[in-house]
Amino acid sequence: MGAGPKQRLVFVDRLLVTLVHLRLGLPHAALAQLYGVDRSTVSAAVREVRPLLAARGFAVRGTAGGPDDDAGLDAADVPLRAGALPD
């Protein structure tokens, strides 16, 4: 009943929450319900992970949007690095 520390997401969960939000467009509030955390925890995770994805060559649209924007991942124009795929 409100006592104790807020539950935090480990990095893998922050990454997963971000990918699900970007791919499926689920609102931060819905993801927060699924993970049992506050909406602000999901929003912070998405803000943290989006630049990491972009820095590694994933095109992330809608980075200027609000916490419940409808951004998605679009890798159609992202060049693959040599050796990125198995032979």
Backbone as CSV, one residue per row, in Angstrom:
resi,resn,N_x,N_y,N_z,CA_x,CA_y,CA_z,C_x,C_y,C_z
1,MET,0.828,-1.194,0.000,0.000,0.000,0.000,0.866,1.248,0.000
2,GLY,1.717,1.418,-0.980,2.505,2.627,-1.100,3.765,2.644,-0.275
3,ALA,3.961,1.650,0.594,5.168,1.632,1.414,6.283,0.912,0.663
4,GLY,7.491,1.353,0.869,8.637,0.699,0.247,9.081,1.408,-1.021
5,PRO,10.245,1.017,-1.528,10.792,1.668,-2.726,10.009,1.282,-3.975
6,LYS,10.062,2.164,-4.963,9.428,1.860,-6.241,10.194,0.735,-6.914
7,GLN,9.461,-0.112,-7.596,10.099,-1.191,-8.334,10.762,-0.609,-9.575
8,ARG,12.028,-0.964,-9.819,12.757,-0.457,-10.969,12.913,-1.560,-12.014
9,LEU,13.196,-1.147,-13.231,13.398,-2.095,-14.314,14.897,-2.301,-14.545
10,VAL,15.325,-3.551,-14.653,16.707,-3.830,-15.031,16.877,-3.463,-16.503
11,PHE,18.129,-3.350,-16.971,18.362,-2.857,-18.326,17.633,-3.671,-19.391
12,VAL,17.663,-4.990,-19.260,16.994,-5.834,-20.265,15.508,-5.492,-20.339
13,ASP,14.872,-5.269,-19.195,13.459,-4.896,-19.194,13.250,-3.494,-19.766
14,ARG,14.166,-2.571,-19.500,14.063,-1.222,-20.083,14.164,-1.300,-21.603
15,LEU,15.065,-2.139,-22.091,15.198,-2.338,-23.535,13.930,-2.944,-24.113
16,LEU,13.417,-3.978,-23.465,12.213,-4.646,-23.954,11.009,-3.705,-23.955
17,VAL,10.835,-2.949,-22.881,9.726,-1.989,-22.805,9.827,-0.986,-23.956
18,THR,11.036,-0.529,-24.228,11.231,0.446,-25.308,10.910,-0.172,-26.660
19,LEU,11.406,-1.371,-26.913,11.145,-2.025,-28.196,9.664,-2.309,-28.395
20,VAL,8.991,-2.749,-27.342,7.549,-3.009,-27.441,6.801,-1.706,-27.720
21,HIS,7.190,-0.644,-27.023,6.539,0.651,-27.256,6.754,1.117,-28.697
22,LEU,7.986,1.020,-29.171,8.284,1.489,-30.521,7.628,0.623,-31.587
23,ARG,7.624,-0.675,-31.398,7.094,-1.581,-32.418,5.576,-1.638,-32.431
24,LEU,4.980,-1.739,-31.243,3.533,-1.928,-31.170,2.759,-0.653,-30.852
25,GLY,3.481,0.372,-30.410,2.821,1.632,-30.097,2.015,1.605,-28.811
26,LEU,2.312,0.655,-27.932,1.580,0.624,-26.660,1.928,1.862,-25.841
27,PRO,0.943,2.492,-25.239,1.209,3.667,-24.397,2.048,3.299,-23.178
28,HIS,2.784,4.273,-22.685,3.614,4.059,-21.501,2.781,3.579,-20.319
29,ALA,1.579,4.100,-20.169,0.719,3.704,-19.047,0.363,2.214,-19.122
30,ALA,0.104,1.710,-20.323,-0.228,0.287,-20.477,0.981,-0.586,-20.158
31,LEU,2.161,-0.179,-20.629,3.375,-0.934,-20.332,3.685,-0.907,-18.841
32,ALA,3.419,0.223,-18.208,3.636,0.333,-16.767,2.743,-0.655,-16.014
33,GLN,1.503,-0.791,-16.449,0.597,-1.758,-15.826,1.124,-3.183,-15.991
34,LEU,1.608,-3.507,-17.188,2.116,-4.853,-17.454,3.337,-5.184,-16.602
35,TYR,4.194,-4.194,-16.372,5.428,-4.419,-15.622,5.297,-4.107,-14.137
36,GLY,4.161,-3.582,-13.723,3.955,-3.285,-12.316,4.800,-2.139,-11.797
37,VAL,5.034,-1.151,-12.676,5.815,0.020,-12.289,5.022,1.278,-12.616
38,ASP,5.540,2.418,-12.207,4.906,3.692,-12.495,5.143,4.077,-13.955
39,ARG,4.217,4.830,-14.530,4.369,5.284,-15.910,5.661,6.060,-16.115
40,SER,6.059,6.835,-15.117,7.287,7.619,-15.248,8.520,6.727,-15.368
41,THR,8.468,5.523,-14.799,9.574,4.575,-14.929,9.706,4.109,-16.374
42,VAL,8.579,3.835,-17.008,8.586,3.431,-18.418,9.050,4.592,-19.287
43,SER,8.555,5.787,-19.024,8.962,6.957,-19.806,10.462,7.186,-19.706
44,ALA,11.013,7.046,-18.509,12.457,7.226,-18.313,13.234,6.146,-19.066
45,ALA,12.718,4.924,-19.068,13.382,3.836,-19.788,13.431,4.120,-21.280
46,VAL,12.313,4.577,-21.845,12.253,4.876,-23.276,13.204,6.026,-23.610
47,ARG,13.233,7.060,-22.750,14.156,8.189,-22.973,15.610,7.737,-22.914
48,GLU,15.912,6.768,-22.071,17.280,6.271,-21.944,17.684,5.398,-23.133
49,VAL,16.799,4.514,-23.560,17.158,3.486,-24.539,17.094,3.987,-25.980
50,ARG,16.181,4.892,-26.302,16.069,5.383,-27.683,17.381,5.906,-28.248
51,PRO,18.113,6.767,-27.521,19.391,7.238,-28.071,20.417,6.114,-28.228
52,LEU,20.366,5.114,-27.363,21.279,3.986,-27.483,20.995,3.192,-28.754
53,LEU,19.731,2.998,-29.068,19.362,2.319,-30.311,19.806,3.131,-31.526
54,ALA,19.556,4.429,-31.480,19.924,5.300,-32.599,21.437,5.310,-32.805
55,ALA,22.198,5.316,-31.727,23.660,5.343,-31.829,24.214,4.060,-32.430
56,ARG,23.436,2.990,-32.379,23.885,1.713,-32.922,23.276,1.403,-34.278
57,GLY,22.708,2.421,-34.911,22.261,2.261,-36.287,20.804,1.921,-36.487
58,PHE,19.998,1.933,-35.440,18.573,1.697,-35.606,17.888,3.040,-35.798
59,ALA,17.135,3.171,-36.876,16.413,4.409,-37.130,15.219,4.464,-36.191
60,VAL,15.195,5.473,-35.352,14.107,5.626,-34.385,13.347,6.888,-34.735
61,ARG,12.127,6.717,-35.207,11.293,7.855,-35.586,10.582,8.416,-34.375
62,GLY,10.193,9.677,-34.454,9.349,10.270,-33.432,10.051,10.581,-32.136
63,THR,11.346,10.853,-32.149,12.052,11.072,-30.902,11.648,12.365,-30.219
64,ALA,10.995,13.265,-30.922,10.582,14.521,-30.300,9.182,14.435,-29.714
65,GLY,8.534,13.287,-29.852,7.152,13.158,-29.393,7.035,13.024,-27.893
66,GLY,5.807,13.010,-27.429,5.535,12.873,-26.010,5.659,11.428,-25.569
67,PRO,5.334,11.154,-24.314,5.529,9.811,-23.782,4.653,8.752,-24.424
68,ASP,3.577,9.144,-25.025,2.692,8.160,-25.648,2.586,8.360,-27.159
69,ASP,3.678,8.822,-27.775,3.629,9.014,-29.222,3.555,7.672,-29.920
70,ASP,3.356,7.704,-31.237,3.179,6.462,-31.981,4.415,6.126,-32.801
71,ALA,5.585,6.390,-32.262,6.831,6.132,-32.978,7.011,4.639,-33.204
72,GLY,7.797,4.328,-34.233,8.098,2.934,-34.527,9.527,2.786,-34.996
73,LEU,9.982,1.567,-35.057,11.308,1.301,-35.575,11.199,1.106,-37.073
74,ASP,12.114,1.717,-37.804,12.138,1.566,-39.241,13.586,1.364,-39.651
75,ALA,13.945,0.151,-39.971,15.327,-0.154,-40.316,15.509,-0.321,-41.815
76,ALA,14.541,0.079,-42.625,14.616,-0.123,-44.063,15.795,0.606,-44.688
77,ASP,16.137,1.776,-44.202,17.223,2.564,-44.784,18.514,2.481,-43.980
78,VAL,18.601,1.552,-43.063,19.802,1.425,-42.237,20.747,0.447,-42.901
79,PRO,21.965,0.902,-43.263,22.911,-0.021,-43.887,23.418,-1.043,-42.867
80,LEU,23.586,-2.270,-43.305,24.112,-3.311,-42.438,25.628,-3.240,-42.405
81,ARG,26.185,-3.468,-41.230,27.626,-3.527,-41.106,28.114,-4.875,-41.626
82,ALA,29.321,-4.895,-42.151,29.910,-6.146,-42.649,29.959,-7.154,-41.505
83,GLY,29.516,-8.360,-41.770,29.538,-9.409,-40.764,28.394,-9.353,-39.783
84,ALA,27.407,-8.480,-40.023,26.285,-8.344,-39.088,25.363,-9.554,-39.151
85,LEU,25.316,-10.211,-40.295,24.448,-11.374,-40.448,25.292,-12.622,-40.659
86,PRO,24.866,-13.754,-40.119,25.626,-14.991,-40.362,25.529,-15.405,-41.818
87,ASP,26.535,-16.130,-42.268,26.550,-16.595,-43.685,25.526,-17.662,-43.942
